[in-house]
Amino acid sequence: MNKKTLILASFALTGLIGATSTLAQPPSGSPSFFITATGSGNGADLGGLAGADAICQSQADAAGLDRTFRAYLSTQGPNAVDARDRIGEGPWFNVAGYRVAVDVDTLHSIDHRVSSGSGLTATGNRIPGTGFSPNRHDVLTGSQADGTAYPAGEDMTCTNWTSSDEGQARVGHHDWPNFNSAHNSQGCSQQALINTGGDGLFYCFAL
């Protein structure tokens, strides 16, 4: 192989590598998903869904995210609401532009990409999880693994996000595959949420 052939082969290989690298890059997009940096400060009493939505929107606005955000929370009872129906159709990207899910079905499958690295606040800060002190990886959802509400009966939503005393909440772990349904909290107070590895935080998704 002569020198000219070697040079041409080198350019071709470089182009192939470049094209492959481009194809391998994950899609990016404008911020449409974050974890609240703080909750209500009153345990799982978020002021209901409306109060939780207001917290999401306030933190989004403060960070300059020009979208309408909703809290990923389910409620129980006669007018039960499924968290998965509150958040639009996707795709959703964190504030670093990393895609956590392409659509609702993907979000609720093993293919979601919510993790300790991608679960950022609206300002791009990471939430400490397993191995950190304090551990804040419990995220309020009140939801089953498929994003739907629990049947009426045993309280899984701290009285539909209005109690900071009696009851319990279903939480997910932002740093484990079961991002939305891992276990129940000890109770609904701020201290009860802290005791089980949380801080009254929850997910926010843009419509």
C-alpha positions in Angstrom: 0.0 0.0 0.0 1.5 3.3 -1.1 1.6 6.6 1.0 -1.4 8.1 -0.9 -3.5 5.0 -0.3 -2.6 5.0 3.4 -3.7 8.7 3.8 -7.0 8.1 2.0 -7.6 5.0 4.2 -6.8 7.1 7.3 -9.3 9.8 6.3 -12.0 7.2 5.6 -11.4 5.6 9.0 -11.6 8.9 10.7 -14.8 9.8 9.0 -16.3 6.4 9.9 -15.3 6.8 13.6 -16.7 10.4 13.5 -20.0 9.2 12.0 -20.2 6.3 14.5 -19.5 8.7 17.4 -22.2 11.0 16.2 -24.7 8.2 16.0 -23.8 7.0 19.5 -24.5 10.4 21.1 -27.8 10.3 23.1 -30.4 12.8 22.0 -30.5 16.1 23.9 -33.2 18.6 24.4 -34.5 21.6 26.5 -35.0 20.9 30.2 -38.3 19.2 31.0 -37.6 17.1 34.1 -36.1 17.7 37.5 -36.4 16.8 41.1 -37.4 19.5 43.6 -34.5 20.9 45.5 -36.8 21.2 48.5 -40.3 20.1 49.3 -43.0 22.0 51.1 -41.1 22.0 54.4 -44.2 20.5 56.0 -43.6 16.8 55.3 -45.9 15.3 52.8 -48.5 18.1 53.1 -47.8 19.7 49.8 -51.1 21.5 49.6 -52.6 18.7 47.4 -51.8 18.4 43.8 -52.3 22.1 43.2 -49.8 23.0 45.8 -47.2 20.5 44.5 -47.6 21.8 41.0 -47.0 25.3 42.3 -43.8 24.2 44.0 -42.6 22.6 40.7 -43.5 25.8 38.7 -41.9 28.1 41.3 -38.6 26.2 41.1 -38.7 26.0 37.3 -39.4 29.7 37.0 -36.6 30.6 39.4 -34.2 28.5 37.3 -35.4 30.2 34.1 -37.1 27.1 32.7 -39.8 28.5 30.4 -42.2 25.5 30.5 -45.3 24.4 32.4 -44.4 21.8 34.9 -46.5 19.3 36.8 -45.7 17.2 39.9 -45.5 13.4 39.3 -47.9 12.4 42.0 -50.9 10.1 42.2 -54.0 10.5 44.5 -56.5 7.9 45.8 -60.2 7.7 46.3 -63.3 8.5 44.2 -61.4 11.1 42.1 -58.1 9.2 42.0 -55.4 10.6 39.7 -52.6 8.6 38.1 -49.2 10.3 38.1 -48.5 9.0 34.6 -51.5 11.0 33.2 -50.3 14.3 34.7 -47.0 14.8 32.8 -47.7 15.0 29.1 -46.3 12.7 26.5 -42.5 13.3 26.5 -39.7 13.1 25.7 -38.2 14.5 28.9 -34.7 15.8 29.4 -32.9 16.9 32.6 -31.3 20.3 32.9 -28.1 19.0 31.4 -29.9 18.0 28.2 -29.8 14.3 29.0 -32.9 12.3 28.0 -34.5 10.3 30.8 -37.3 8.9 28.8 -38.8 9.2 25.3 -42.4 8.7 26.3 -44.7 7.6 29.1 -44.3 3.9 28.5 -40.5 4.1 28.4 -40.5 6.0 31.6 -42.4 3.2 33.3 -40.1 0.4 31.9 -36.6 -0.8 32.6 -35.5 1.5 29.8 -36.0 4.7 31.7 -32.8 6.7 32.6 -33.7 8.3 35.9 -30.7 7.8 38.1 -28.4 9.4 40.6 -26.6 11.1 37.8 -29.6 12.3 35.8 -31.9 13.1 38.7 -30.9 16.7 38.9 -32.7 19.7 40.4 -33.9 22.6 38.3 -30.6 24.3 38.8 -28.5 21.2 38.0 -27.6 20.1 41.4 -27.5 16.4 42.3 -29.6 14.9 45.1 -27.5 12.8 47.5 -28.5 9.2 47.5 -27.4 5.8 48.8 -24.0 6.1 50.5 -24.3 9.8 51.3 -25.2 11.4 54.6 -27.9 12.6 54.7 -29.5 10.3 52.1 -32.3 12.0 50.3 -33.1 9.5 47.6 -36.8 8.9 48.7 -39.0 10.7 46.2 -42.7 11.1 46.9 -45.0 9.6 44.2 -47.9 7.7 45.8 -47.7 5.5 42.8 -47.5 1.9 41.7 -44.6 0.9 39.4 -46.7 1.6 36.3 -47.4 5.1 37.4 -51.0 4.5 38.4 -52.7 5.2 41.8 -53.2 2.7 44.5 -56.7 1.5 45.1 -58.7 3.2 47.8 -58.1 1.8 51.2 -54.6 1.8 52.6 -53.2 5.3 52.5 -50.3 5.7 50.1 -50.5 9.5 49.6 -50.6 11.0 53.0 -54.2 11.8 52.5 -53.7 13.0 49.0 -50.7 15.2 49.9 -52.5 17.1 52.6 -51.2 15.4 55.8 -48.0 16.0 57.7 -49.1 13.7 60.6 -51.0 10.5 60.1 -50.7 8.2 57.2 -47.8 7.1 54.9 -46.6 7.8 51.4 -45.3 5.5 48.7 -41.9 6.7 47.6 -39.5 5.9 44.8 -35.7 6.0 44.7 -34.1 8.4 42.2 -30.8 6.3 42.3 -32.3 2.9 41.7 -34.3 1.3 38.9 -37.6 1.5 40.9 -37.6 5.3 40.5 -41.3 5.7 41.4 -42.3 2.8 43.7 -39.7 1.4 46.2 -41.3 1.4 49.7 -43.6 3.2 52.1 -42.5 6.1 54.3 -42.6 5.8 58.1 -45.2 8.6 58.2 -46.1 12.0 56.7 -44.2 14.4 58.9 -40.9 15.9 57.8 -39.0 13.9 60.3 -40.7 10.7 59.3 -39.7 11.3 55.7 -36.2 12.0 56.7 -36.0 8.9 58.8 -36.7 6.7 55.8 -34.1 8.4 53.5 -36.0 11.3 52.1 -36.8 15.0 52.5 -40.3 15.5 51.0 -38.9 15.9 47.5 -40.8 14.9 44.3 -40.4 14.7 40.5 -41.5 17.5 38.2 -42.2 17.0 34.4 -42.9 19.5 31.7 -46.1 19.1 29.7 
